[in-house]
Amino acid sequence: MRAFRTVAVVGAGTMGSAIAQHFLLKGLSVRLVDAAAEGLARGQRLIEASLDEAVARRLLDPSACAATLARLHPTLDLAELADAELVVEAVFEDLALKRELLGRLEGIVAPDCVLATNTSSFRVSDVAAGLAHPQRLVGTHYFYHAAKNKLIELIPGERSDPELLRELEGFYAELGKTPIRVADAPGFAVNRFFVPWLNEAVRLYEEGLGSMSGIDAVARATFGVGMGPFALMNATGVPIARHAAAGLAARLGPFYAPATSLCQQVEHGGDWNLGDDRVPAGGSEQPDVIRRRLLGAALGCAAALVSEGVCDATATDLGARAGLRWPRGPFELGAALGTKVVAGMVGELFARWGLPLPAVPFAQTGAVKLEWVQTEVHGGTGLIIFNLPDRMNALGETVLEQLEAAWTQLADDPAVQRVFFCGRGKAFVAGADIRFFLDAIDAGDLERIQAFTERGQRLLARIEASAKPTCAFLDGLALGGGLELALACRYRLGTRNSSLALPETGIGIYPGLGGTQRSSRLLGPGVAKFLIATGRRVDAAHALQLGLIDAVVDPRRHLRELAALPLPAPQSGRCPQPELEQAFANYRGDLDAATLATPALAPFARELARKAPLALTTAMRLVDDGRALDLPAALALELAGLKTIFASRDARTGLASVLDGSRPQYLGH
Ligand code: COA
């Protein structure tokens, strides 16, 4: 597997410099090339300004900023790329220019150097046409701002090496990007529905169906986004929207063509006047029509691209969430509205343009499955992969249902001898889905939380009882429910990215998926209470000493490599923890000053003082009472107190604090 340590970016414009900045921030040395000294200097300034902003926002400390910049090697000379392993070209969108540049690069770089063309408007196969080695060229489509936006579309040309695609997928995921694989089709995945969404907004405006501010407001409410289409066009550049629409229209037909007013606005220059709440052509605000047409455009085009096999529905939704920051992608949104209702909206709009209703999901019921939990089998090893990287793979009702199905499938498959659980992105699983908890609390439906947790407990019990060895590969955040799932596995592996915690008592609740019981059985009551009471994040080395994981291994670029991994001896690095045992074994969750001042607890006093009192005492009692019982009875005890804790005011406060980033003030009830 190639490391791609020596990377280069050609073209120091807005896009190229941001691509270089991303590589730099991930610790790579980057050669940045431009044909003109001025362009190169501007690109450097853009990177510096963006890094300065990161320092000002305390996302980067000044010394890290200096080290990042020191890895940048600007040059005007392409010959300096002779030893590059990966070159991303991000020159101006001009096919002849791109081809000529890549041809020249082929004469300079080694035969195994990978070339990537960053484009939003050309076919990758067309860019590759004149190359001596087209198999090494792949299309990338970065999204603005390339150093910050996690989405990257990876596009194979007709002759790209499929293995290379897999390598780049692994490479970009390792760099913290969210790569999705998309076919070499107009607009790839995200622009194919996003640009028509912008364009439809302009058409609604010029047809007199709403003002700009009115259309933006409906769009924000319907899609749950922070900015409507007009505000977004202003932020990213009105001409870009027109250019992208024209590119789509050239290959897909008149529905995609830029609206007349969009072209006029570009000719006049300047931004849309967002303050203008006038409806043109003597019309009036028609919020319902606006809503139907915007949904019809976005969901219809998304359906069309999936029907054509450009991308699958799961990745298309991920593209919308990660790339556009839509809270829900078009297919999740469509499923919530009901496929029939959406078919009506799409049909109405598409019929005006002579476009057929896309087959998926409208003609084939059940054709779309959003794979939030995936399974893979490699040899005798089965993988269960949590696939909501942008939502930290949090466990909600749908994820739980899919996890159950995935487990059943692999448990019943005689070819599968062992099962690994893994996450995508930064998290293994960052706990139960807090939004789901809050929605249920606000709806007064604690039964739903109870049912969810009972179902989760039943599944974890099945996993624990399995004769097939199970292993949680904790390459990232394993918080709350994520760690509880891991505790039900026979083995747990950590990596340098591991961060494990049971943070529940800090957010007003207690671990309900067996966390108060399996932890004390595995680690002893003192260590278990330490984890539950402090909520402290432990890394792999610490977790190994506590006995929480069995071994520390290297992260894997590709999860299928886990098939070759031997399972370790259980708790092979565990060390006795007399201080923790002494401090916590008899701790009952008291938060009075005298208790917190005792020498054993004083080192943890600040963390403990931030906990929700009721959740903390309940959790400590569950650990104590559960130890006298067998595991099923202990788990039932944990379930029995659930509704009481979720009914507490502190639970509402604590859970909400996670989503709004506030610091909770607990009242003890
Ligand atoms: N439930 C629901 N959503 C969650 C979540 C959870 N358990 N954990 C993370 N998310 C969401 C965040 O709200 C955020 O959503 P947004 O993009 O719509 O704002 C998204 O995942 C990314 O999280 P963010 O906070 O931007 O990333 P980060 O790297 O700064 O922090 C975490 C990640 C996981 C450390 C932080 O989100 C967190 O502490 N989450 C709660 C963990 C927890 O208490 N779990 C126990 C639940 S029982």
Residues whose N, C-alpha, C, O or C-beta is under 5 A from the ligand:
A	BS01	COA	D390 R391 M392 A394 A430 G431 A432 D433 I434 R435 L479 G480 G481 P503 V658
